[in-house]
Amino acid sequence: MLSDFEAFRKLIREETGNEVPVIQCEGDQPPTGQLDDGLLRDIDTLIVVSLDHFRTNRQATAGEIDLLRTFLARERLQLVVCPHHDIGAAGAIGSQQLEFEHHGDRLVPAEQRIGGFARSLPAGLGLAVENRFGLSPARAPDGSPAPLVIDRDLDTAGVLRDVSTFNLHPHLPHLALSAGTGSGLEVLALQAISPQASRHPFVEAGNRAFNAFLQARAERFAGRVYVCDATLWSSAFGGLGSLQALWRNLARMPV
């Protein structure tokens, strides 16, 4: 999968003159993939792409959470937490069948729960968000991703400046918040759900869009925290021009 992220790494090299260091946590040796002082010392933006399956039970350690709190105590440093979909979580065959038919990807099983490590990071930082479902995004008439609904007033740092769309990955998560302001997060962008896709419990509950990009409320940290889907750093699912605007915005953030 790393090849899908090469376009992002190339753009960051061009914008900043710096390589994008990559650390992977894989297999059965979590200590080789933990966040540490050496990784965080010289960076201003940390992106955590969490494609781990729930069954591996990946969780941030108390030490990692403490490191991130120290990291975010510095103004203008950025943490971007990126889970992926959580398909078939209800467990009931009927509900799983609806979800499976909705996203239409025959390579994905009825239950595929991804992004447990990414859930544990905001939770450790006192932010309440869960990646739910795998929703089919809407397309514009020309087949490109449909426009986002962006709250420009909330985007005070300009992370979504000149961004109009994300991508068309067939199963994107709804980044669900707890009620009210208790989550510590706010929604910057909503992505429309495809009206051509078949039934889905989330749609049948009256939803026509899902939370696609979040930020921590300004009073929570000196640094900035964003939550979005893991595929926003990939060039494999369309919308590349607008995604590149997002990547440039992150690269150009004053630090």
Backbone bond lengths (Angstrom), bond angles and torsions (degrees), N, CA, C in turn:
res aa  C-N    CA-C-N  psi(-1)  N-CA   C-N-CA  omega(-1)  CA-C   N-CA-C  phi
1 M - - - 1.463 - - 1.524 113.29 -
2 L 1.334 117.59 -21.16 1.463 119.39 -175.55 1.525 112.77 -59.35
3 S 1.332 116.92 -28.51 1.464 118.80 179.68 1.526 111.61 -63.22
4 D 1.344 117.85 -28.87 1.462 121.02 178.30 1.521 112.48 -66.50
5 F 1.336 117.00 -20.08 1.454 121.68 -178.00 1.527 112.34 -98.65
6 E 1.324 117.56 1.82 1.456 120.25 -175.42 1.525 112.08 -67.14
7 A 1.344 117.53 -35.42 1.469 119.58 178.25 1.527 110.57 -60.86
8 F 1.320 116.79 -39.55 1.466 120.80 176.58 1.526 110.63 -63.02
9 R 1.315 116.60 -47.61 1.465 120.23 -178.03 1.531 111.11 -63.25
10 K 1.331 116.63 -38.02 1.467 120.90 178.66 1.528 110.80 -63.93
11 L 1.341 116.53 -44.81 1.455 119.72 -179.61 1.528 110.91 -62.82
12 I 1.325 117.53 -41.16 1.461 120.45 -179.89 1.528 110.49 -65.42
13 R 1.339 116.31 -39.17 1.474 118.87 175.82 1.520 110.91 -59.48
14 E 1.341 115.99 -43.14 1.464 120.30 -178.93 1.529 111.48 -67.21
15 E 1.324 117.12 -37.36 1.459 121.02 -177.02 1.519 112.97 -75.98
16 T 1.330 116.93 -35.87 1.463 120.17 -170.05 1.523 113.81 -115.07
17 G 1.336 117.42 -17.84 1.454 120.59 -173.42 1.511 113.32 78.17
18 N 1.324 117.28 5.58 1.462 121.80 -177.48 1.524 110.84 -114.36
19 E 1.311 115.91 145.57 1.453 121.17 170.33 1.528 109.86 -70.74
20 V 1.334 116.33 154.32 1.459 121.78 173.01 1.525 107.88 -94.36
21 P 1.318 118.69 105.98 1.468 119.19 178.86 1.521 110.26 -67.42
22 V 1.324 116.37 141.14 1.461 122.02 -179.17 1.516 108.88 -122.73
23 I 1.326 116.35 129.77 1.458 121.68 172.62 1.518 107.53 -122.52
24 Q 1.316 116.81 132.51 1.459 121.76 -177.79 1.519 110.46 -114.40
25 C 1.316 114.99 138.62 1.452 121.70 172.83 1.518 106.52 -111.30
26 E 1.316 117.52 112.54 1.455 120.12 -175.07 1.523 110.21 -147.76
27 G 1.318 115.80 165.79 1.451 120.85 179.01 1.514 112.22 68.12
28 D 1.325 117.10 -148.75 1.463 121.94 -174.59 1.519 112.34 -110.95
29 Q 1.336 116.72 26.42 1.459 120.48 -177.45 1.531 110.72 -124.32
30 P 1.354 118.61 70.34 1.460 120.37 -177.83 1.518 114.91 -52.71
31 P 1.358 120.80 -36.27 1.472 118.42 -178.06 1.518 114.31 -57.99
32 T 1.349 118.45 -26.53 1.460 119.66 -179.56 1.522 111.41 -74.84
33 G 1.321 117.59 -12.83 1.451 120.14 -176.86 1.504 114.21 -118.86
34 Q 1.320 118.89 13.85 1.444 120.32 -178.35 1.528 111.61 -78.31
35 L 1.335 114.06 151.42 1.460 119.79 171.29 1.524 108.56 -69.16
36 D 1.321 116.21 142.25 1.462 119.22 178.88 1.525 109.78 -147.18
37 D 1.330 114.92 173.32 1.470 120.58 -178.58 1.521 112.29 -58.42
38 G 1.326 115.77 -37.05 1.453 119.19 -178.25 1.513 112.70 -63.33
39 L 1.332 117.21 -37.08 1.464 120.81 179.05 1.520 111.15 -71.87
40 L 1.317 116.77 -43.03 1.462 120.10 -171.99 1.520 113.84 -83.09
41 R 1.321 117.48 -15.62 1.470 120.23 -170.68 1.521 112.79 -60.39
42 D 1.322 117.85 -40.40 1.463 120.75 -170.17 1.525 113.94 -113.75
43 I 1.316 118.19 20.31 1.460 119.63 -179.95 1.523 111.02 -118.06
44 D 1.320 115.44 155.00 1.460 120.33 175.65 1.517 112.24 -110.43
45 T 1.336 117.85 -17.25 1.457 121.48 -179.83 1.525 108.93 -135.33
46 L 1.324 116.11 122.71 1.455 122.56 176.98 1.514 108.75 -111.57
47 I 1.337 117.07 120.03 1.462 122.41 177.41 1.524 108.16 -110.18
48 V 1.321 116.78 121.41 1.462 122.08 -179.83 1.524 107.92 -106.67
49 V 1.339 116.05 105.89 1.464 122.24 177.26 1.527 107.23 -93.44
50 S 1.320 116.63 113.38 1.465 122.16 -170.71 1.522 109.83 -109.98
51 L 1.333 115.28 95.97 1.463 121.28 178.72 1.531 111.44 -108.89
52 D 1.319 115.71 20.03 1.464 120.89 179.40 1.530 110.75 -76.41
53 H 1.324 116.23 141.49 1.456 121.45 175.74 1.524 109.83 -77.79
54 F 1.308 116.24 144.76 1.464 120.67 -178.27 1.529 111.49 -54.93
55 R 1.333 116.24 -34.80 1.471 118.82 -174.52 1.531 112.48 -64.39
56 T 1.341 118.08 -17.39 1.463 119.96 177.47 1.526 111.81 -80.24
57 N 1.340 116.00 -12.61 1.464 122.01 175.23 1.529 112.61 56.46
58 R 1.322 116.76 42.26 1.457 120.77 175.18 1.531 109.23 -72.71
59 Q 1.307 116.59 127.67 1.458 122.50 179.09 1.525 108.64 -138.71
60 A 1.323 115.81 144.14 1.455 119.14 174.07 1.524 109.70 -67.08
61 T 1.317 116.22 139.60 1.458 120.02 177.52 1.527 109.90 -79.77
62 A 1.323 115.72 164.22 1.466 120.13 176.72 1.522 110.30 -59.94
63 G 1.341 116.52 -37.06 1.454 119.90 178.41 1.513 112.36 -64.47
64 E 1.341 117.30 -39.75 1.464 120.69 178.46 1.530 110.98 -65.21
65 I 1.329 116.46 -41.03 1.464 119.89 178.22 1.526 110.29 -62.87
66 D 1.318 117.33 -42.77 1.467 120.35 177.82 1.528 110.90 -60.94
67 L 1.346 117.20 -41.43 1.466 120.50 178.08 1.525 111.19 -61.05
68 L 1.340 116.14 -41.76 1.464 119.30 -179.70 1.517 111.28 -68.17
69 R 1.313 117.59 -36.52 1.467 119.36 176.21 1.529 110.65 -62.22
70 T 1.320 116.40 -41.60 1.466 120.34 177.02 1.520 110.39 -64.66
71 F 1.323 116.89 -42.94 1.461 122.50 178.01 1.528 110.59 -57.89
72 L 1.342 116.42 -46.35 1.459 121.38 -175.71 1.521 113.44 -79.75
73 A 1.313 116.48 -5.08 1.461 119.76 174.20 1.523 111.69 -75.10
74 R 1.332 116.79 -9.55 1.461 121.93 178.98 1.525 109.89 -98.03
75 E 1.301 117.16 131.99 1.464 121.42 -177.75 1.521 111.27 -61.23
76 R 1.331 114.32 140.92 1.470 124.85 170.25 1.527 114.45 73.10
77 L 1.313 119.19 -3.19 1.457 118.69 170.16 1.522 108.33 -73.86
78 Q 1.335 115.72 154.35 1.458 119.90 -168.73 1.526 111.94 -130.83
79 L 1.325 115.36 134.29 1.458 123.36 171.82 1.522 107.64 -118.05
80 V 1.333 116.51 125.12 1.461 121.65 177.70 1.530 107.53 -118.19
81 V 1.324 117.03 115.55 1.462 122.70 -176.43 1.524 108.35 -103.95
82 C 1.346 116.35 125.99 1.464 120.72 -168.38 1.523 111.37 -130.61
83 P 1.330 117.52 89.70 1.462 119.58 170.85 1.522 109.96 -79.10
84 H 1.314 116.13 -178.32 1.460 121.08 174.66 1.529 107.64 -126.36
85 H 1.303 118.41 -153.12 1.457 120.06 -171.47 1.528 113.08 -78.19
86 D 1.328 115.25 163.49 1.467 123.66 174.09 1.526 106.44 -133.24
87 I 1.318 114.93 85.53 1.467 121.45 -172.54 1.529 110.53 -95.29
88 G 1.332 116.08 134.38 1.460 120.79 174.31 1.503 114.80 78.28
89 A 1.347 117.74 22.16 1.461 120.59 -174.94 1.528 112.70 -65.93
90 A 1.336 117.24 -27.63 1.469 119.84 -177.52 1.522 112.03 -62.64
91 G 1.320 117.36 -28.28 1.455 120.98 176.36 1.513 115.12 85.56
92 A 1.331 118.00 -23.08 1.465 121.03 -179.61 1.521 109.97 -75.78
93 I 1.314 116.92 136.48 1.464 121.50 -176.61 1.523 111.53 -57.97
94 G 1.332 117.01 -43.48 1.465 119.68 -178.28 1.507 112.61 -61.54
95 S 1.336 116.99 -44.53 1.458 121.18 179.12 1.522 111.08 -66.73
96 Q 1.325 117.21 -40.54 1.463 120.34 178.60 1.524 111.45 -64.02
97 Q 1.334 116.73 -36.22 1.462 120.29 178.31 1.528 110.75 -64.59
98 L 1.351 116.49 -41.66 1.454 120.18 178.07 1.528 110.90 -61.41
99 E 1.328 116.53 -45.28 1.458 120.26 -179.90 1.530 111.25 -63.47
100 F 1.315 115.92 -41.91 1.460 121.28 -178.69 1.530 111.04 -62.79
101 E 1.317 116.70 -44.87 1.465 120.30 179.45 1.525 110.90 -68.52
102 H 1.325 116.94 -31.91 1.471 120.58 -177.89 1.520 111.13 -65.03
103 H 1.328 118.18 -50.53 1.462 118.31 -176.91 1.517 112.38 -80.54
104 G 1.324 118.03 -27.09 1.455 121.57 170.28 1.515 116.45 75.32
105 D 1.330 118.71 8.30 1.457 121.31 -178.90 1.523 109.31 -90.33
106 R 1.323 116.04 106.25 1.461 120.44 -174.67 1.529 112.88 -73.36
107 L 1.334 117.10 -7.59 1.455 120.04 177.42 1.530 112.67 -86.46
108 V 1.330 116.41 -7.33 1.462 121.16 -177.93 1.521 109.25 -103.89
109 P 1.321 118.35 130.40 1.466 120.46 179.30 1.521 112.12 -69.90
110 A 1.317 116.06 171.73 1.470 121.20 -178.28 1.522 111.60 -62.82
111 E 1.315 117.08 -29.75 1.461 121.16 176.82 1.527 108.93 -128.16
112 Q 1.318 115.92 116.68 1.469 121.61 177.63 1.528 107.94 -144.61
113 R 1.318 115.33 99.17 1.459 122.13 -172.96 1.525 109.07 -104.31
114 I 1.338 115.98 114.67 1.457 122.19 -171.25 1.533 110.32 -127.87
115 G 1.331 116.18 142.82 1.459 120.99 172.35 1.514 115.11 104.61
116 G 1.330 117.64 27.29 1.454 119.93 -179.17 1.517 113.44 -63.55
117 F 1.341 116.94 -38.65 1.469 119.47 178.97 1.525 110.16 -63.39
118 A 1.329 116.62 -40.36 1.468 120.18 179.66 1.525 111.29 -65.87
119 R 1.313 118.12 -31.03 1.462 119.49 175.68 1.521 111.27 -67.30
120 S 1.329 115.88 -35.86 1.459 119.02 -174.32 1.528 112.47 -72.62
121 L 1.330 118.36 -26.17 1.462 120.37 -179.34 1.530 112.22 -67.53
122 P 1.339 120.17 -55.85 1.463 118.50 177.54 1.528 112.25 -60.54
123 A 1.333 116.01 -38.79 1.467 118.52 179.68 1.523 110.48 -58.50
124 G 1.333 116.98 -43.41 1.457 120.72 178.65 1.513 113.01 -65.30
125 L 1.334 115.99 -26.97 1.467 121.15 -179.81 1.527 112.38 -91.84
126 G 1.333 116.72 4.03 1.460 120.51 178.63 1.508 114.53 83.73
127 L 1.328 117.36 21.42 1.464 122.34 179.12 1.528 108.69 -111.41
128 A 1.323 116.77 133.27 1.471 120.71 -173.80 1.522 110.57 -106.61
129 V 1.330 116.43 103.18 1.459 121.52 177.73 1.521 108.64 -146.83
130 E 1.324 116.56 143.02 1.459 122.42 176.50 1.518 109.32 -131.52
131 N 1.333 116.86 132.24 1.466 120.23 171.41 1.527 108.18 -78.54
132 R 1.318 116.92 123.95 1.460 121.79 -176.62 1.525 110.80 -128.40
133 F 1.317 114.72 142.76 1.459 123.25 172.50 1.532 113.04 69.04
134 G 1.317 113.76 -177.56 1.444 123.39 173.48 1.513 106.88 -143.18
135 L 1.328 116.42 90.67 1.458 122.73 -168.28 1.521 111.95 -95.46
136 S 1.327 115.33 144.15 1.460 121.94 -179.21 1.528 109.03 -83.92
137 P 1.342 118.59 119.54 1.461 120.49 -177.28 1.525 112.56 -76.89
138 A 1.320 115.79 152.08 1.469 121.55 179.86 1.525 110.45 -76.44
139 R 1.337 114.88 151.08 1.464 122.97 176.27 1.523 110.20 -109.93
140 A 1.314 115.32 148.73 1.464 121.32 170.06 1.528 108.72 -74.99
141 P 1.346 118.41 166.30 1.468 120.53 -179.71 1.525 114.26 -55.63
142 D 1.336 117.81 -28.47 1.471 119.97 -179.51 1.531 112.88 -86.40
143 G 1.331 117.08 3.57 1.453 120.95 178.29 1.518 114.72 92.12
144 S 1.315 117.46 -5.32 1.462 121.14 177.72 1.535 109.28 -81.27
145 P 1.330 118.47 169.62 1.469 119.77 177.25 1.523 111.81 -59.24
146 A 1.324 116.76 140.82 1.462 120.83 176.80 1.527 109.96 -68.67
147 P 1.341 117.65 151.75 1.471 120.51 -179.09 1.524 112.47 -60.60
148 L 1.318 114.70 146.25 1.459 121.61 173.57 1.527 110.08 -78.60
149 V 1.316 115.62 159.06 1.463 121.46 166.37 1.519 106.06 -102.50
150 I 1.335 116.63 111.02 1.464 122.13 -172.08 1.521 110.10 -114.34
151 D 1.318 116.60 132.64 1.462 121.98 175.55 1.532 107.52 -87.28
152 R 1.308 115.91 91.55 1.465 121.26 -175.72 1.529 111.84 -66.36
153 D 1.327 117.17 -29.55 1.458 119.66 -179.73 1.528 111.40 -66.13
154 L 1.324 117.32 -34.65 1.459 120.95 179.00 1.522 112.25 -76.90
155 D 1.309 116.98 -23.28 1.465 121.10 -175.61 1.527 110.34 -82.81
156 T 1.315 116.51 64.81 1.459 121.03 -174.97 1.527 112.67 -69.36
157 A 1.338 117.64 -25.89 1.472 120.25 179.17 1.527 112.19 -84.36
158 G 1.330 117.34 -13.21 1.458 120.64 178.58 1.514 114.92 78.17
159 V 1.334 117.33 25.96 1.464 118.89 -179.33 1.523 111.82 -65.68
160 L 1.343 117.31 -26.84 1.463 120.91 179.01 1.533 112.23 -106.93
161 R 1.300 117.41 21.09 1.467 120.52 176.16 1.533 109.46 -62.16
162 D 1.319 116.97 130.17 1.464 124.12 179.79 1.531 113.04 66.50
163 V 1.313 117.13 9.67 1.471 121.15 174.72 1.522 108.09 -93.09
164 S 1.325 116.92 131.98 1.467 120.39 -179.60 1.522 112.71 -123.88
165 T 1.336 117.52 -25.86 1.464 121.44 -178.28 1.531 108.87 -142.20
166 F 1.342 114.85 166.41 1.463 120.17 170.26 1.528 108.15 -111.31
167 N 1.319 119.13 -118.31 1.462 118.58 -177.02 1.529 111.80 -134.38
168 L 1.323 115.81 -175.40 1.466 121.87 -176.27 1.530 111.63 -118.08
169 H 1.315 116.31 36.10 1.464 117.46 171.17 1.534 107.73 -56.58
170 P 1.342 118.62 136.99 1.469 119.54 -170.83 1.517 115.89 -69.90
171 H 1.326 118.26 -15.24 1.473 118.82 178.97 1.520 109.56 -141.40
172 L 1.339 114.53 98.08 1.462 122.22 -176.36 1.528 109.83 -107.61
173 P 1.339 117.47 144.74 1.460 119.75 -175.80 1.520 113.66 -82.63
174 H 1.327 114.93 147.51 1.462 121.83 164.30 1.519 106.77 -86.04
175 L 1.318 117.27 123.39 1.463 122.21 -177.89 1.526 107.63 -90.85
176 A 1.318 114.73 88.79 1.462 122.09 -169.37 1.525 111.07 -78.80
177 L 1.331 116.00 133.60 1.453 122.88 178.23 1.518 110.21 -105.63
178 S 1.331 116.22 155.13 1.455 119.36 170.54 1.523 108.52 -69.30
179 A 1.306 116.52 162.88 1.461 120.89 -174.45 1.527 111.53 -63.98
180 G 1.330 115.39 148.23 1.449 121.28 175.70 1.518 112.33 67.83
181 T 1.332 115.54 -146.09 1.463 120.80 -177.93 1.521 112.38 -96.84
182 G 1.337 117.24 3.87 1.454 120.75 -175.42 1.510 114.16 -65.77
183 S 1.322 117.85 -16.44 1.460 120.55 179.97 1.520 112.21 -71.80
184 G 1.328 116.77 -24.40 1.457 120.74 -174.18 1.508 113.42 78.60
185 L 1.334 117.26 4.97 1.461 122.98 -176.74 1.523 110.10 -125.54
186 E 1.331 115.73 160.69 1.454 121.15 174.81 1.526 109.32 -138.32
187 V 1.326 115.59 154.14 1.460 121.65 -172.98 1.522 110.06 -89.68
188 L 1.344 115.95 120.30 1.467 120.43 175.40 1.518 111.75 -90.45
189 A 1.355 117.64 -34.38 1.469 119.36 -174.90 1.516 111.06 -143.84
190 L 1.333 114.22 138.02 1.459 123.51 172.41 1.524 108.49 -109.68
191 Q 1.334 116.64 141.95 1.462 121.35 176.93 1.523 108.17 -117.00
192 A 1.329 116.08 132.28 1.465 121.02 -177.01 1.529 111.52 -70.59
193 I 1.323 115.34 146.37 1.457 122.50 175.79 1.527 108.38 -90.91
194 S 1.316 116.63 140.88 1.460 120.76 -177.68 1.528 111.14 -61.55
195 P 1.332 118.04 122.15 1.471 120.09 175.88 1.522 112.10 -71.77
196 Q 1.334 117.29 -15.17 1.472 120.73 178.34 1.528 112.25 -84.36
197 A 1.319 117.31 -16.72 1.468 120.39 -179.52 1.523 110.20 -69.50
198 S 1.298 116.19 154.91 1.462 120.33 -179.41 1.525 110.42 -72.77
199 R 1.307 115.79 179.56 1.466 122.54 -173.41 1.528 112.23 -56.05
200 H 1.337 114.66 152.22 1.456 121.34 174.84 1.531 107.11 -152.08
201 P 1.334 118.89 140.39 1.471 120.16 -178.57 1.518 113.54 -55.21
202 F 1.329 118.30 -36.97 1.463 121.82 -179.51 1.524 110.37 -65.87
203 V 1.324 117.10 -39.90 1.465 121.52 178.05 1.522 110.47 -70.60
204 E 1.318 116.42 -40.93 1.462 119.95 -179.87 1.523 112.01 -65.40
205 A 1.333 117.04 -20.53 1.461 121.12 175.19 1.524 112.11 -80.17
206 G 1.337 117.03 0.86 1.460 121.51 175.47 1.508 115.73 105.31
207 N 1.323 118.24 4.53 1.459 121.36 -178.01 1.527 111.09 -88.51
208 R 1.315 116.28 136.46 1.458 121.82 177.59 1.536 112.09 -117.35
209 A 1.319 116.41 -1.96 1.461 122.17 178.22 1.523 107.87 -151.24
210 F 1.323 115.76 163.59 1.460 120.22 179.72 1.529 110.02 -128.18
211 N 1.323 115.15 155.01 1.461 121.10 177.23 1.525 108.95 -67.40
212 A 1.329 116.76 118.98 1.462 120.77 -173.38 1.522 113.79 -113.42
213 F 1.324 118.32 -20.48 1.470 120.60 -178.66 1.513 108.06 -151.99
214 L 1.336 116.11 123.82 1.455 122.25 -176.58 1.524 109.78 -121.71
215 Q 1.330 115.12 159.95 1.461 120.05 170.09 1.522 108.63 -138.03
216 A 1.335 116.12 151.37 1.453 120.84 174.39 1.524 109.56 -69.56
217 R 1.308 115.96 145.49 1.464 120.03 176.60 1.528 109.80 -62.85
218 A 1.303 116.19 144.64 1.462 122.34 -169.36 1.520 113.25 -58.08
219 E 1.339 117.08 -30.35 1.456 119.15 -175.79 1.529 113.09 -78.75
220 R 1.334 118.27 -7.73 1.459 120.55 -174.94 1.522 113.35 -76.04
221 F 1.329 117.66 -41.09 1.463 121.65 -174.71 1.522 109.73 -143.31
222 A 1.314 116.15 156.07 1.461 119.50 171.46 1.525 110.10 -70.20
223 G 1.333 117.04 -39.96 1.460 122.05 174.31 1.516 111.37 -80.60
224 R 1.322 115.27 -177.37 1.463 120.97 -176.96 1.533 110.49 -111.61
225 V 1.330 116.06 142.36 1.463 122.38 176.57 1.517 108.62 -124.90
226 Y 1.325 116.14 128.38 1.458 122.24 175.85 1.525 108.96 -122.37
227 V 1.333 115.53 151.61 1.468 121.59 175.23 1.523 107.38 -130.62
228 C 1.334 116.57 128.87 1.455 121.51 -179.76 1.525 108.98 -155.31
229 D 1.319 117.28 179.83 1.456 120.47 -179.03 1.526 111.73 -77.20
230 A 1.324 115.52 150.00 1.465 121.35 -178.63 1.523 112.87 -61.99
231 T 1.342 117.62 -27.58 1.459 119.61 -174.70 1.528 113.81 -78.63
232 L 1.326 118.76 -3.28 1.467 119.61 -179.97 1.517 113.15 -69.71
233 W 1.329 117.81 -7.94 1.466 121.47 177.38 1.524 111.14 -106.21
234 S 1.332 115.71 7.16 1.464 122.06 -177.90 1.528 110.25 -102.80
235 S 1.321 115.64 148.21 1.468 120.67 177.37 1.521 111.55 -99.40
236 A 1.331 118.15 10.58 1.463 121.51 -168.52 1.522 115.07 -91.93
237 F 1.350 119.12 -6.17 1.461 119.16 -169.76 1.528 113.39 -129.53
238 G 1.321 116.87 25.31 1.457 120.65 174.59 1.520 113.31 84.30
239 G 1.349 114.69 178.53 1.458 121.30 179.08 1.513 114.04 67.72
240 L 1.331 117.58 24.03 1.461 120.74 -168.77 1.525 112.67 -63.58
241 G 1.337 118.04 -39.70 1.455 119.69 -178.34 1.519 112.56 -58.76
242 S 1.329 116.66 -45.54 1.455 120.41 179.55 1.527 111.25 -71.49
243 L 1.326 116.89 -37.82 1.462 119.47 176.77 1.519 111.24 -61.88
244 Q 1.314 116.89 -37.12 1.459 119.37 178.40 1.525 111.44 -63.56
245 A 1.333 117.60 -31.43 1.467 120.01 174.88 1.524 110.09 -63.76
246 L 1.333 117.02 -40.85 1.462 121.19 175.40 1.523 110.87 -60.56
247 W 1.324 116.36 -46.07 1.465 120.45 -178.76 1.533 110.69 -62.26
248 R 1.336 116.61 -42.68 1.466 119.90 179.61 1.529 110.81 -64.35
249 N 1.328 116.30 -39.54 1.452 119.20 179.72 1.535 110.49 -59.82
250 L 1.315 116.84 -44.79 1.466 120.02 178.17 1.520 110.65 -62.00
251 A 1.329 116.48 -42.36 1.478 120.60 -177.84 1.532 111.16 -66.21
252 R 1.322 117.20 -31.71 1.468 120.94 -174.14 1.515 113.63 -95.44
253 M 1.339 117.48 0.08 1.455 119.45 179.07 1.522 109.36 -57.87
254 P 1.328 118.41 131.94 1.470 119.78 178.44 1.512 110.93 -66.68
255 V 1.301 116.63 137.08 1.463 121.05 179.58 1.525 110.25 -128.40
